[in-house]
Amino acid sequence: MIAGQGTAAKELFDEVGELDALFVCLGGGGLISGCSLAARRLSPHCKVYGVEPEAGNDAQQSFRRGKIVRIDTPKTIADGAQTTFLGDYTFEMIRQNVDDIFTASDDELIDSMKFFAERMKMVVEPTGCLGFAAARGMKESLRGKRVGIILSGGNVDISRYGELLARAAQR
């Protein structure tokens, strides 16, 4: 499963070449584990960053403490990342191949969804926006660098999607 999920990054590297940074949404850790393996092989100097919801940063805590941290189910719109802990395999791969883990707030995810809808004419679910939300917040430090972002998923209820975009318009 991890190798299969890593094909997302492999296809990106095949298309654009080496990158300076790669941002990947992070829930249970399968996608970032596979993507980090692909990055290490195809773009060895690329920094790999995981991004999870601010309300559910079990992976970030685990990464920083060096051991798996368990949390309560997070209250976040990023339902694909409402995980409570990493698995043993994914945690080890993250420890070995990921450079850092960041978080994004629900408001940042909503703003990202709005950006994709308005500018790119794409529907991206909240979880799939995690990497973009973090990179967007770091734009000054990323200026002039080759940055890749894995956008994962358009599985969002259309009514809920409309509510979230309306919320962004009210701010």
DSSP file (Angstrom, degrees, kcal/mol; ACC not computed):
  #  RESIDUE AA STRUCTURE BP1 BP2  ACC     N-H-->O    O-->H-N    N-H-->O    O-->H-N    TCO  KAPPA ALPHA  PHI   PSI    X-CA   Y-CA   Z-CA
    1    1 A M     >        0   0    0      0, 0.0     4,-2.3     0, 0.0     5,-0.2   0.000 360.0 360.0 360.0 -44.0    0.0    0.0    0.0
    2    2 A I  H  >  +     0   0    0      1,-0.2     4,-1.7     2,-0.2    32,-0.0   0.929 360.0  48.7 -62.0 -46.2    2.8    2.5    0.9
    3    3 A A  H  4 S+     0   0    0      1,-0.2     4,-0.5     2,-0.2    -1,-0.2   0.900 110.6  52.0 -61.5 -40.3    4.6    1.8   -2.4
    4    4 A G  H >4 S+     0   0    0      1,-0.2     3,-1.2     2,-0.2     4,-0.2   0.900 109.0  49.1 -63.0 -41.5    1.4    2.3   -4.3
    5    5 A Q  H >< S+     0   0    0     -4,-2.3     3,-1.4     1,-0.3     4,-0.4   0.798 100.8  66.1 -69.2 -26.8    0.7    5.6   -2.6
    6    6 A G  T 3X S+     0   0    0     -4,-1.7     4,-2.2     1,-0.3     3,-0.5   0.657  79.7  80.5 -68.1 -14.7    4.3    6.7   -3.4
    7    7 A T  H <> S+     0   0    0     -3,-1.2     4,-2.6    -4,-0.5    -1,-0.3   0.756  80.6  67.7 -64.7 -21.5    3.4    6.7   -7.1
    8    8 A A  H <> S+     0   0    0     -3,-1.4     4,-1.4    -4,-0.2    -1,-0.2   0.947 107.6  37.2 -60.9 -47.1    1.8   10.1   -6.6
    9    9 A A  H  > S+     0   0    0     -3,-0.5     4,-2.9    -4,-0.4     5,-0.2   0.884 113.7  57.2 -72.0 -38.4    5.2   11.6   -5.9
   10   10 A K  H  X S+     0   0    0     -4,-2.2     4,-2.8     1,-0.2     5,-0.2   0.934 107.4  48.0 -57.3 -46.7    6.9    9.4   -8.5
   11   11 A E  H  X S+     0   0    0     -4,-2.6     4,-1.7     2,-0.2    -1,-0.2   0.884 111.4  51.2 -62.4 -38.1    4.6   10.7  -11.2
   12   12 A L  H  X S+     0   0    0     -4,-1.4     4,-2.8    -5,-0.2     5,-0.4   0.952 112.6  44.5 -63.8 -49.3    5.3   14.3  -10.0
   13   13 A F  H  X S+     0   0    0     -4,-2.9     4,-2.4     1,-0.2    -2,-0.2   0.891 110.8  55.0 -63.4 -39.3    9.1   13.8  -10.2
   14   14 A D  H  < S+     0   0    0     -4,-2.8    -1,-0.2    -5,-0.2    -2,-0.2   0.870 115.5  39.9 -59.6 -35.8    8.8   12.1  -13.5
   15   15 A E  H  < S+     0   0    0     -4,-1.7    -2,-0.2    -5,-0.2    -1,-0.2   0.885 132.1  18.9 -82.7 -40.5    7.0   15.1  -14.9
   16   16 A V  H  < S-     0   0    0     -4,-2.8    -3,-0.2     1,-0.3    -2,-0.2   0.540  94.6-135.3-113.7  -7.8    8.8   18.0  -13.3
   17   17 A G     <  -     0   0    0     -4,-2.4    -1,-0.3    -5,-0.4    -2,-0.1  -0.451  58.3  -1.5  85.1-161.6   12.2   16.7  -12.2
   18   18 A E        -     0   0    0     -2,-0.1     2,-0.3    -4,-0.1    25,-0.1  -0.272  65.2-158.1 -68.9 150.6   13.9   17.3   -8.9
   19   19 A L        -     0   0    0     20,-0.1   128,-0.2     1,-0.1     3,-0.1  -0.846  23.8-142.0-124.3 160.3   12.3   19.6   -6.3
   20   20 A D  S    S+     0   0    0    126,-2.9    27,-2.7     1,-0.3     2,-0.3   0.764  90.0  12.0 -87.2 -31.3   13.6   21.6   -3.4
   21   21 A A  E     -ab  47 147A   0    125,-1.7   127,-2.7    25,-0.3     2,-0.4  -0.999  58.3-163.5-149.6 145.7   10.5   20.8   -1.2
   22   22 A L  E     -ab  48 148A   0     25,-2.6    27,-3.2    -2,-0.3     2,-0.5  -0.995   9.2-159.3-132.1 125.8    7.6   18.4   -1.3
   23   23 A F  E     -ab  49 149A   0    125,-2.5   127,-2.6    -2,-0.4     2,-0.4  -0.908  13.5-178.8-107.9 130.8    4.4   19.0    0.9
   24   24 A V  E     -ab  50 150A   0     25,-2.5    27,-2.0    -2,-0.5   127,-0.1  -0.992  29.1-117.0-133.7 132.9    2.2   16.0    1.5
   25   25 A C  E     -a   51   0A   0    125,-0.5     2,-0.4    -2,-0.4     7,-0.2  -0.369  34.2-150.6 -65.2 149.8   -1.1   15.7    3.5
   26   26 A L        +     0   0    0     25,-2.4    33,-0.1   101,-0.1    -1,-0.0  -0.977  39.5 130.7-136.4 121.4   -0.7   13.5    6.5
   27   27 A G  S    S-     0   0    0     -2,-0.4    54,-0.1    25,-0.1    32,-0.1   0.365  90.9  -1.2-124.3 -91.8   -3.3   11.3    8.3
   28   28 A G  S    S-     0   0    0     52,-0.3    59,-0.8    58,-0.1    62,-0.1   0.657  98.6-114.4 -80.5 -16.5   -2.4    7.7    8.9
   29   29 A G  S  > S+     0   0    0     57,-0.1     4,-1.9    -4,-0.1     5,-0.2   0.345  83.9 113.0 105.1  -6.2    1.0    8.2    7.3
   30   30 A G  H  > S+     0   0    0      2,-0.2     4,-2.2     1,-0.2     5,-0.2   0.934  79.6  46.2 -65.4 -46.5    0.7    5.9    4.2
   31   31 A L  H  > S+     0   0    0      1,-0.2     4,-2.7     2,-0.2     5,-0.2   0.936 116.0  44.0 -64.1 -47.5    0.8    8.6    1.6
   32   32 A I  H  > S+     0   0    0     -7,-0.2     4,-2.5     2,-0.2    -1,-0.2   0.850 110.6  56.3 -69.8 -30.6    3.7   10.5    3.1
   33   33 A S  H  X S+     0   0    0     -4,-1.9     4,-1.8     2,-0.2    -1,-0.2   0.960 113.1  40.2 -62.0 -49.8    5.6    7.3    3.7
   34   34 A G  H  X S+     0   0    0     -4,-2.2     4,-2.1     1,-0.2    -2,-0.2   0.912 116.8  49.2 -64.5 -43.4    5.4    6.3    0.0
   35   35 A C  H  X S+     0   0    0     -4,-2.7     4,-2.5     1,-0.2    -1,-0.2   0.870 109.3  52.4 -65.8 -36.4    6.0    9.8   -1.2
   36   36 A S  H  X S+     0   0    0     -4,-2.5     4,-2.4    -5,-0.2    -1,-0.2   0.876 108.1  51.3 -68.6 -35.8    9.0   10.2    1.0
   37   37 A L  H  X S+     0   0    0     -4,-1.8     4,-1.5    -5,-0.2    -2,-0.2   0.928 111.8  46.9 -63.8 -44.1   10.5    7.0   -0.4
   38   38 A A  H  X S+     0   0    0     -4,-2.1     4,-3.0     1,-0.2     5,-0.3   0.911 112.2  50.8 -63.0 -42.2   10.0    8.2   -3.9
   39   39 A A  H  X S+     0   0    0     -4,-2.5     4,-2.6     1,-0.2     7,-0.3   0.920 107.4  52.2 -63.0 -44.4   11.5   11.6   -3.0
   40   40 A R  H  < S+     0   0    0     -4,-2.4    -1,-0.2     1,-0.2    -2,-0.2   0.842 118.1  38.3 -62.3 -32.8   14.6   10.1   -1.5
   41   41 A R  H  < S+     0   0    0     -4,-1.5    -2,-0.2    -5,-0.2    -1,-0.2   0.883 127.5  30.8 -83.7 -41.7   15.2    8.0   -4.6
   42   42 A L  H  < S+     0   0    0     -4,-3.0    -3,-0.2     1,-0.2    -2,-0.2   0.649 136.3  18.7 -98.4 -17.5   14.2   10.5   -7.3
   43   43 A S    ><  +     0   0    0     -4,-2.6     3,-2.5    -5,-0.3    -1,-0.2  -0.485  68.6 179.5-150.9  70.8   15.1   13.9   -5.7
   44   44 A P  T 3  S+     0   0    0      0, 0.0    -4,-0.1     0, 0.0    -1,-0.1   0.689  79.9  50.0 -57.0 -25.1   17.6   13.1   -2.9
   45   45 A H  T 3  S+     0   0    0    -26,-0.1     2,-0.2    -6,-0.1    -5,-0.1   0.465  84.0 116.8 -92.6  -0.9   18.0   16.8   -1.8
   46   46 A C    <   -     0   0    0     -3,-2.5     2,-0.4    -7,-0.3   -25,-0.3  -0.475  64.7-132.0 -70.0 131.6   14.3   17.5   -1.7
   47   47 A K  E     -a   21   0A   0    -27,-2.7   -25,-2.6    -2,-0.2     2,-0.5  -0.723  20.1-150.0 -80.9 131.7   12.9   18.4    1.7
   48   48 A V  E     -a   22   0A   0     -2,-0.4    51,-2.6   -27,-0.2    52,-1.2  -0.923  14.7-173.2-110.5 125.3    9.8   16.4    2.5
   49   49 A Y  E     -ac  23 100A   0    -27,-3.2   -25,-2.5    -2,-0.5     2,-0.3  -0.963  11.8-152.8-122.2 130.7    7.2   17.9    4.7
   50   50 A G  E     -ac  24 101A   0     50,-2.1    52,-3.1    -2,-0.4     2,-0.4  -0.731  11.2-160.8 -93.4 149.8    4.1   16.3    6.1
   51   51 A V  E     +ac  25 102A   0    -27,-2.0   -25,-2.4    -2,-0.3    52,-0.2  -0.988  14.0 169.3-136.2 127.0    1.1   18.5    7.0
   52   52 A E  E     - c   0 103A   0     50,-2.1    52,-1.5    -2,-0.4     5,-0.1  -0.824  44.8 -72.8-128.3 168.4   -1.8   17.5    9.3
   53   53 A P  E >   - c   0 104A   0      0, 0.0     3,-1.4     0, 0.0    52,-0.2  -0.332  36.1-129.0 -63.7 141.7   -4.7   19.4   10.8
   54   54 A E  G >  S+     0   0    0     50,-2.7     3,-0.5     1,-0.3    51,-0.1   0.867 110.5  53.5 -55.1 -38.7   -3.8   21.8   13.7
   55   55 A A  G 3  S+     0   0    0     49,-0.3    20,-0.3     1,-0.2    -1,-0.3   0.616 115.6  39.6 -75.2 -11.9   -6.5   20.1   15.8
   56   56 A G  G <   +     0   0    0     -3,-1.4     2,-0.6    18,-0.1     3,-0.4  -0.477  64.7 150.9-137.3  65.2   -5.0   16.6   15.2
   57   57 A N    <>  +     0   0    0     -3,-0.5     4,-2.4     1,-0.2     5,-0.2  -0.226  20.1 132.7 -96.6  46.3   -1.2   16.8   15.3
   58   58 A D  H  > S+     0   0    0     -2,-0.6     4,-2.5    25,-0.3    11,-0.4   0.887  75.4  49.3 -61.6 -39.1   -0.5   13.3   16.5
   59   59 A A  H  > S+     0   0    0     -3,-0.4     4,-3.1     2,-0.2     5,-0.2   0.908 110.0  50.3 -69.0 -41.0    2.2   12.8   13.8
   60   60 A Q  H  > S+     0   0    0      2,-0.2     4,-2.2     1,-0.2     5,-0.2   0.935 113.3  46.0 -61.7 -45.6    3.9   16.1   14.6
   61   61 A Q  H  X S+     0   0    0     -4,-2.4     4,-2.2     2,-0.2     6,-0.3   0.921 114.6  48.0 -62.0 -43.6    4.0   15.3   18.3
   62   62 A S  H  X>S+     0   0    0     -4,-2.5     4,-2.1    -5,-0.2     5,-0.9   0.926 111.0  50.9 -62.6 -45.7    5.3   11.8   17.5
   63   63 A F  H  <5S+     0   0    0     -4,-3.1    -1,-0.2     1,-0.2    -2,-0.2   0.905 114.5  43.2 -58.1 -44.9    7.9   13.1   15.1
   64   64 A R  H  <5S+     0   0    0     -4,-2.2    -1,-0.2    -5,-0.2    -2,-0.2   0.828 118.8  42.8 -75.3 -32.4    9.2   15.6   17.7
   65   65 A R  H  <5S-     0   0    0     -4,-2.2    -2,-0.2     2,-0.3    -1,-0.2   0.665 102.5-127.5 -88.5 -17.1    9.1   13.2   20.7
   66   66 A G  T  <5S+     0   0    0     -4,-2.1     2,-0.3     1,-0.2    -3,-0.2   0.669  80.3  77.7  78.9  15.5   10.6   10.2   18.8
   67   67 A K  S   <S-     0   0    0     -5,-0.9    -2,-0.3    -6,-0.3     2,-0.2  -0.986  92.9 -85.0-152.2 155.1    7.7    7.9   19.9
   68   68 A I        -     0   0    0     -2,-0.3     2,-0.4    -3,-0.1    -9,-0.1  -0.432  41.6-159.5 -68.1 126.4    4.1    7.3   18.8
   69   69 A V        -     0   0    0    -11,-0.4     2,-0.4    -2,-0.2    17,-0.3  -0.892   3.5-149.4-106.7 135.0    1.7    9.7   20.5
   70   70 A R        +     0   0    0     -2,-0.4     2,-0.3    15,-0.1    15,-0.2  -0.869  18.7 177.9-105.7 138.3   -2.0    8.9   20.7
   71   71 A I        -     0   0    0     13,-2.3     2,-0.1    -2,-0.4   -15,-0.0  -0.824  34.9 -91.5-129.2 168.9   -4.6   11.6   20.8
   72   72 A D        -     0   0    0     -2,-0.3    -1,-0.0     1,-0.1    11,-0.0  -0.411  65.5 -74.2 -72.0 159.5   -8.4   11.8   20.9
   73   73 A T        -     0   0    0     -2,-0.1    -1,-0.1     1,-0.1    11,-0.1  -0.395  61.7-121.4 -57.0 121.2  -10.2   12.0   17.5
   74   74 A P        -     0   0    0      0, 0.0     2,-1.0     0, 0.0   -18,-0.1  -0.347   7.5-129.3 -72.4 147.2   -9.5   15.5   16.3
   75   75 A K        +     0   0    0    -20,-0.3     2,-0.3    -2,-0.1   -20,-0.1  -0.829  58.7 128.0 -94.6 100.5  -12.4   17.9   15.6
   76   76 A T        -     0   0    0     -2,-1.0     5,-0.1   -21,-0.1     6,-0.1  -0.979  68.4-123.4-150.9 155.5  -11.4   19.2   12.1
   77   77 A I  S    S+     0   0    0     -2,-0.3     2,-2.0     1,-0.2    50,-0.3   0.644  96.2  88.7 -75.8 -13.7  -13.0   19.6    8.7
   78   78 A A    >   +     0   0    0     48,-0.2     3,-2.1     1,-0.2    -1,-0.2  -0.532  55.3 170.0 -83.2  74.6  -10.1   17.4    7.4
   79   79 A D  G >   +     0   0    0     -2,-2.0     3,-1.1     1,-0.3    -1,-0.2   0.737  68.8  63.9 -65.5 -22.9  -12.0   14.2    8.0
   80   80 A G  G 3  S+     0   0    0      1,-0.2   -52,-0.3    -3,-0.2    -1,-0.3   0.558 106.6  45.7 -74.6  -6.8   -9.4   12.1    6.0
   81   81 A A  G <  S+     0   0    0     -3,-2.1     2,-0.6   -54,-0.1    -1,-0.2  -0.020  72.5 117.5-124.0  28.2   -6.8   13.1    8.7
   82   82 A Q    <   +     0   0    0     -3,-1.1     2,-0.1    -9,-0.1    -1,-0.1  -0.192  43.7 142.8 -87.8  44.2   -8.9   12.5   11.8
   83   83 A T        -     0   0    0     -2,-0.6   -25,-0.3   -27,-0.2     3,-0.1  -0.461  46.0-153.0 -83.7 158.0   -6.5    9.8   12.9
   84   84 A T  S    S-     0   0    0      1,-0.4   -13,-2.3    -2,-0.1     2,-0.3   0.583  72.1  -3.5-108.7 -14.1   -5.5    9.3   16.5
   85   85 A F        -     0   0    0    -15,-0.2    -1,-0.4   -17,-0.0     2,-0.2  -0.955  69.1-105.6-170.1 157.9   -2.0    7.8   16.0
   86   86 A L        -     0   0    0    -17,-0.3     2,-0.1    -2,-0.3   -57,-0.1  -0.504  37.5-113.2 -83.1 155.4    0.5    6.6   13.4
   87   87 A G     >  -     0   0    0    -59,-0.8     4,-2.5    -2,-0.2     5,-0.2  -0.450  28.9-108.1 -81.2 164.1    1.2    3.0   12.7
   88   88 A D  H  > S+     0   0    0      2,-0.2     4,-1.9     1,-0.2     5,-0.2   0.917 116.9  45.7 -59.2 -46.7    4.6    1.4   13.6
   89   89 A Y  H  > S+     0   0    0      1,-0.2     4,-2.1     2,-0.2    -1,-0.2   0.938 115.5  44.7 -65.3 -47.8    5.6    1.1    9.9
   90   90 A T  H  > S+     0   0    0      1,-0.2     4,-2.7     2,-0.2     5,-0.2   0.890 110.5  55.3 -67.4 -36.5    4.6    4.5    8.9
   91   91 A F  H  X S+     0   0    0     -4,-2.5     4,-2.7     1,-0.2    -1,-0.2   0.930 108.8  47.4 -61.2 -44.6    6.1    6.1   11.9
   92   92 A E  H  X S+     0   0    0     -4,-1.9     4,-2.0     2,-0.2    -1,-0.2   0.903 112.7  48.8 -64.0 -40.9    9.5    4.6   11.2
   93   93 A M  H  X S+     0   0    0     -4,-2.1     4,-2.4     2,-0.2     5,-0.3   0.905 112.0  49.1 -65.5 -40.1    9.4    5.7    7.6
   94   94 A I  H  X S+     0   0    0     -4,-2.7     4,-2.2     1,-0.2    -2,-0.2   0.932 110.2  51.0 -63.4 -45.5    8.4    9.2    8.6
   95   95 A R  H  < S+     0   0    0     -4,-2.7    -1,-0.2     1,-0.2    -2,-0.2   0.879 117.7  39.5 -58.6 -38.5   11.3    9.3   11.1
   96   96 A Q  H  < S+     0   0    0     -4,-2.0    -1,-0.2    -5,-0.2    -2,-0.2   0.820 129.7  23.1 -81.8 -32.4   13.8    8.2    8.5
   97   97 A N  H  < S+     0   0    0     -4,-2.4     2,-0.4    -5,-0.2   -49,-0.2   0.508  98.6  85.0-121.1  -6.2   12.6   10.1    5.4
   98   98 A V     <  -     0   0    0     -4,-2.2   -49,-0.2    -5,-0.3     3,-0.1  -0.834  52.6-158.9-105.7 138.6   10.5   13.2    6.4
   99   99 A D        -     0   0    0    -51,-2.6     2,-0.3    -2,-0.4   -50,-0.2   0.823  69.1 -22.2 -85.3 -33.5   12.2   16.5    7.3
  100  100 A D  E     -c   49   0A   0    -52,-1.2   -50,-2.1     2,-0.0     2,-0.4  -0.980  52.6-129.3-167.1 166.0    9.5   18.1    9.3
  101  101 A I  E     -c   50   0A   0     -2,-0.3   -50,-0.2   -52,-0.2     2,-0.2  -0.995  25.2-176.4-128.9 128.4    5.8   18.1   10.0
  102  102 A F  E     -c   51   0A   0    -52,-3.1   -50,-2.1    -2,-0.4     2,-0.3  -0.629  14.1-134.6-113.7 173.1    3.6   21.2   10.0
  103  103 A T  E     -c   52   0A   0    -52,-0.2     2,-0.4    -2,-0.2   -46,-0.0  -0.879   6.9-155.7-126.4 161.9    0.0   21.9   10.7
  104  104 A A  E     -c   53   0A   0    -52,-1.5   -50,-2.7    -2,-0.3   -49,-0.3  -0.996  19.0-126.8-135.7 141.0   -2.8   23.9    9.1
  105  105 A S     >  -     0   0    0     -2,-0.4     4,-2.0   -52,-0.2     5,-0.1  -0.385  27.3-110.7 -80.2 162.5   -5.9   25.3   10.7
  106  106 A D  H  > S+     0   0    0      1,-0.2     4,-2.4     2,-0.2     5,-0.2   0.878 120.5  55.4 -60.2 -37.4   -9.4   24.7    9.4
  107  107 A D  H  > S+     0   0    0      1,-0.2     4,-2.4     2,-0.2    -1,-0.2   0.898 106.7  49.9 -63.5 -39.0   -9.6   28.3    8.3
  108  108 A E  H  > S+     0   0    0      2,-0.2     4,-1.9     1,-0.2    -1,-0.2   0.873 110.3  51.1 -65.9 -36.0   -6.4   27.9    6.2
  109  109 A L  H  X S+     0   0    0     -4,-2.0     4,-2.5     2,-0.2    -2,-0.2   0.910 109.8  49.1 -66.8 -41.7   -8.0   24.7    4.7
  110  110 A I  H  X S+     0   0    0     -4,-2.4     4,-2.4     2,-0.2    -2,-0.2   0.917 110.6  50.5 -63.5 -43.3  -11.2   26.6    3.8
  111  111 A D  H  X S+     0   0    0     -4,-2.4     4,-2.2     1,-0.2    -1,-0.2   0.878 111.2  49.8 -61.2 -37.2   -9.1   29.4    2.3
  112  112 A S  H  X S+     0   0    0     -4,-1.9     4,-2.5     2,-0.2    -2,-0.2   0.907 108.6  51.2 -68.4 -42.1   -7.2   26.9    0.2
  113  113 A M  H  X S+     0   0    0     -4,-2.5     4,-2.3     1,-0.2    -2,-0.2   0.913 110.8  49.8 -59.4 -42.4  -10.4   25.2   -1.0
  114  114 A K  H  X S+     0   0    0     -4,-2.4     4,-3.0     2,-0.2     5,-0.3   0.914 108.5  52.7 -63.3 -43.4  -11.7   28.6   -2.0
  115  115 A F  H  X>S+     0   0    0     -4,-2.2     4,-2.8     1,-0.2     5,-0.8   0.940 111.6  45.8 -56.5 -49.1   -8.4   29.3   -3.9
  116  116 A F  I  X>S+     0   0    0     -4,-2.5     6,-2.2     3,-0.2     4,-0.8   0.888 115.0  47.4 -64.1 -39.3   -8.7   26.0   -5.8
  117  117 A A  I  <5S+     0   0    0     -4,-2.3     4,-0.4     4,-0.2    -2,-0.2   0.941 121.3  34.7 -67.1 -47.5  -12.4   26.6   -6.6
  118  118 A E  I  <5S+     0   0    0     -4,-3.0    -2,-0.2    -5,-0.2    -3,-0.2   0.928 131.5  24.9 -75.7 -46.3  -11.9   30.2   -7.8
  119  119 A R  I  <5S+     0   0    0     -4,-2.8    -3,-0.2    -5,-0.3    -2,-0.1   0.823 133.6  28.3 -93.5 -33.8   -8.5   30.1   -9.5
  120  120 A M  I  <<S-     0   0    0     -5,-0.8    -3,-0.2    -4,-0.8    -4,-0.1   0.553  90.8-130.9-107.0 -10.8   -8.0   26.6  -10.5
  121  121 A K      < +     0   0    0     -5,-0.7     2,-0.4    -4,-0.4    -4,-0.2   0.906  63.9 133.4  57.3  43.8  -11.6   25.4  -11.1
  122  122 A M        -     0   0    0     -6,-2.2     2,-0.7    -9,-0.2    -1,-0.2  -0.947  56.4-138.4-125.4 144.0  -10.8   22.3   -9.0
  123  123 A V        +     0   0    0     -2,-0.4     2,-0.4    -3,-0.1    -9,-0.1  -0.917  29.5 174.3 -98.8 116.8  -12.7   20.7   -6.1
  124  124 A V        -     0   0    0     -2,-0.7    30,-0.3   -11,-0.2    -7,-0.1  -0.992  28.2-126.1-125.1 127.6  -10.2   19.6   -3.5
  125  125 A E     >  -     0   0    0     28,-2.3     4,-0.9    -2,-0.4     3,-0.3  -0.252  30.6-104.1 -67.8 159.6  -11.4   18.1   -0.2
  126  126 A P  T >4 S+     0   0    0      0, 0.0     3,-1.0     0, 0.0     4,-0.4   0.896 121.2  50.7 -53.2 -45.4  -10.1   19.7    3.1
  127  127 A T  G >4 S+     0   0    0    -50,-0.3     3,-1.5     1,-0.3     4,-0.3   0.900 106.8  55.2 -60.9 -39.6   -7.6   16.9    3.8
  128  128 A G  G 34 S+     0   0    0      1,-0.3    24,-0.4    -3,-0.3     4,-0.3   0.682 102.1  59.0 -66.7 -17.7   -6.2   17.2    0.3
  129  129 A C  G <X S+     0   0    0     -3,-1.0     4,-2.8    -4,-0.9    -1,-0.3   0.504  77.0  95.8 -87.7  -5.8   -5.6   21.0    0.9
  130  130 A L  H <> S+     0   0    0     -3,-1.5     4,-2.0    -4,-0.4     5,-0.2   0.917  84.9  45.1 -54.7 -51.5   -3.3   20.4    3.9
  131  131 A G  H  > S+     0   0    0     19,-0.4     4,-2.4    -4,-0.3    -1,-0.2   0.909 114.9  47.9 -60.8 -43.7    0.0   20.6    2.0
  132  132 A F  H  > S+     0   0    0     -4,-0.3     4,-3.0     1,-0.2     5,-0.2   0.909 108.4  55.0 -63.9 -42.3   -1.0   23.6    0.0
  133  133 A A  H  X S+     0   0    0     -4,-2.8     4,-1.5     1,-0.2    -1,-0.2   0.910 111.7  43.8 -59.3 -43.0   -2.2   25.4    3.1
  134  134 A A  H  X S+     0   0    0     -4,-2.0     4,-0.9    -5,-0.2    -1,-0.2   0.935 114.8  48.0 -68.5 -45.5    1.1   25.0    4.8
  135  135 A A  H >< S+     0   0    0     -4,-2.4     3,-0.8     1,-0.2    -2,-0.2   0.896 109.2  54.6 -62.0 -39.7    3.2   25.9    1.7
  136  136 A R  H >< S+     0   0    0     -4,-3.0     3,-1.1     1,-0.3    -1,-0.2   0.885 106.8  50.9 -61.4 -39.0    1.0   29.0    1.2
  137  137 A G  H 3< S+     0   0    0     -4,-1.5    -1,-0.3     1,-0.2    -2,-0.2   0.675 113.1  46.3 -71.6 -16.9    1.8   30.1    4.7
  138  138 A M  T XX S+     0   0    0     -4,-0.9     4,-1.3    -3,-0.8     3,-0.7   0.131  73.4 125.9-107.8  17.8    5.5   29.7    4.1
  139  139 A K  H <>  +     0   0    0     -3,-1.1     4,-0.7     1,-0.3     3,-0.2   0.793  69.2  54.5 -55.6 -34.2    5.6   31.4    0.7
  140  140 A E  H >4 S+     0   0    0      1,-0.2     3,-0.7    -3,-0.2    -1,-0.3   0.923 110.5  45.0 -66.6 -42.2    8.3   33.9    1.7
  141  141 A S  H <4 S+     0   0    0     -3,-0.7    -1,-0.2     1,-0.2    -2,-0.2   0.676 115.6  49.0 -75.3 -14.5   10.7   31.1    2.8
  142  142 A L  H >< S+     0   0    0     -4,-1.3     3,-2.3    -3,-0.2    -1,-0.2   0.479  79.1 130.0 -99.4  -4.9    9.9   29.1   -0.4
  143  143 A R  T << S+     0   0    0     -4,-0.7     3,-0.1    -3,-0.7    -3,-0.1  -0.252  78.0  12.5 -55.1 130.9   10.4   32.0   -2.8
  144  144 A G  T 3  S+     0   0    0      1,-0.3     2,-0.3     0, 0.0    -1,-0.3   0.443 104.5 114.7  82.6   1.4   12.6   31.0   -5.7
  145  145 A K  S <  S-     0   0    0     -3,-2.3     2,-0.8  -125,-0.0    -1,-0.3  -0.701  73.6-113.6-103.5 156.3   12.5   27.3   -4.9
  146  146 A R        -     0   0    0     -2,-0.3  -126,-2.9    -3,-0.1  -125,-1.7  -0.805  44.0-175.9 -87.7 113.2   11.0   24.4   -6.8
  147  147 A V  E     -b   21   0A   0     -2,-0.8     2,-0.4  -127,-0.2  -125,-0.2  -0.933  14.1-165.8-120.8 133.0    8.1   23.2   -4.7
  148  148 A G  E     -b   22   0A   0   -127,-2.7  -125,-2.5    -2,-0.4     2,-0.4  -0.907   3.1-167.5-113.7 145.5    5.7   20.3   -5.2
  149  149 A I  E     -b   23   0A   0     -2,-0.4     2,-0.7  -127,-0.2  -125,-0.2  -0.994  16.7-139.4-134.2 127.1    2.5   19.7   -3.4
  150  150 A I  E     -b   24   0A   0   -127,-2.6     2,-0.6    -2,-0.4  -125,-0.5  -0.779  16.3-161.8 -85.9 115.2    0.5   16.5   -3.4
  151  151 A L        -     0   0    0     -2,-0.7     2,-0.6   -20,-0.1   -22,-0.1  -0.883  12.5-168.2 -96.5 121.8   -3.2   17.3   -3.7
  152  152 A S        -     0   0    0     -2,-0.6   -24,-0.1   -24,-0.4   -23,-0.1  -0.911  36.4  -8.8-123.8 108.3   -5.2   14.3   -2.6
  153  153 A G        -     0   0    0     -2,-0.6   -28,-2.3     1,-0.1   -25,-0.2   0.395  28.2-149.7  97.5 140.8   -8.9   13.8   -3.0
  154  154 A G        +     0   0    0    -30,-0.3     2,-1.7   -26,-0.0    -1,-0.1  -0.056  54.0 132.1-126.4  26.6  -12.1   15.5   -4.1
  155  155 A N        +     0   0    0      2,-0.0     2,-0.4   -30,-0.0   -31,-0.0  -0.591  29.6 128.5 -86.1  82.0  -14.3   13.4   -1.8
  156  156 A V        -     0   0    0     -2,-1.7     2,-0.1   -31,-0.1   -31,-0.0  -0.999  65.4-109.0-137.7 134.8  -16.4   16.1   -0.2
  157  157 A D     >  -     0   0    0     -2,-0.4     4,-2.9     1,-0.1     5,-0.2  -0.412  28.9-132.9 -59.5 130.4  -20.1   16.3    0.1
  158  158 A I  H  > S+     0   0    0      1,-0.2     4,-2.2     2,-0.2    -1,-0.1   0.841 104.8  50.6 -61.9 -35.3  -21.2   19.1   -2.3
  159  159 A S  H  > S+     0   0    0      2,-0.2     4,-2.1     1,-0.2    -1,-0.2   0.931 113.2  45.4 -65.9 -44.8  -23.5   20.6    0.3
  160  160 A R  H  > S+     0   0    0      2,-0.2     4,-2.4     1,-0.2    -2,-0.2   0.901 110.8  54.3 -64.0 -41.1  -20.8   20.7    2.9
  161  161 A Y  H  X S+     0   0    0     -4,-2.9     4,-2.3     1,-0.2    -1,-0.2   0.923 108.5  48.9 -58.4 -46.4  -18.3   22.0    0.3
  162  162 A G  H  X S+     0   0    0     -4,-2.2     4,-2.3     1,-0.2    -1,-0.2   0.892 109.7  52.0 -61.6 -41.0  -20.7   24.9   -0.5
  163  163 A E  H  X S+     0   0    0     -4,-2.1     4,-1.9     2,-0.2    -1,-0.2   0.912 110.2  48.4 -61.9 -42.7  -21.1   25.7    3.3
  164  164 A L  H  X S+     0   0    0     -4,-2.4     4,-1.7     2,-0.2    -2,-0.2   0.901 111.8  48.2 -67.3 -40.9  -17.3   25.8    3.7
  165  165 A L  H  X S+     0   0    0     -4,-2.3     4,-1.9     1,-0.2    -1,-0.2   0.880 110.0  52.8 -66.5 -36.7  -16.8   28.1    0.7
  166  166 A A  H  X S+     0   0    0     -4,-2.3     4,-1.2     1,-0.2    -2,-0.2   0.880 106.2  54.3 -63.5 -37.3  -19.6   30.4    2.0
  167  167 A R  H  < S+     0   0    0     -4,-1.9     4,-0.5     1,-0.2     3,-0.3   0.889 107.2  50.5 -62.9 -39.4  -17.8   30.5    5.3
  168  168 A A  H >< S+     0   0    0     -4,-1.7     3,-1.0     1,-0.2    -1,-0.2   0.881 107.4  53.7 -65.9 -37.8  -14.6   31.7    3.5
  169  169 A A  H 3< S+     0   0    0     -4,-1.9    -1,-0.2     1,-0.2    -2,-0.2   0.764 102.3  59.2 -68.9 -24.6  -16.6   34.4    1.6
  170  170 A Q  T 3<        0   0    0     -4,-1.2    -1,-0.2    -3,-0.3    -2,-0.2   0.621 360.0 360.0 -80.6 -12.5  -17.9   35.8    4.9
  171  171 A R    <         0   0    0     -3,-1.0    -1,-0.2    -4,-0.5    -2,-0.2   0.472 360.0 360.0 -88.3 360.0  -14.5   36.5    6.3
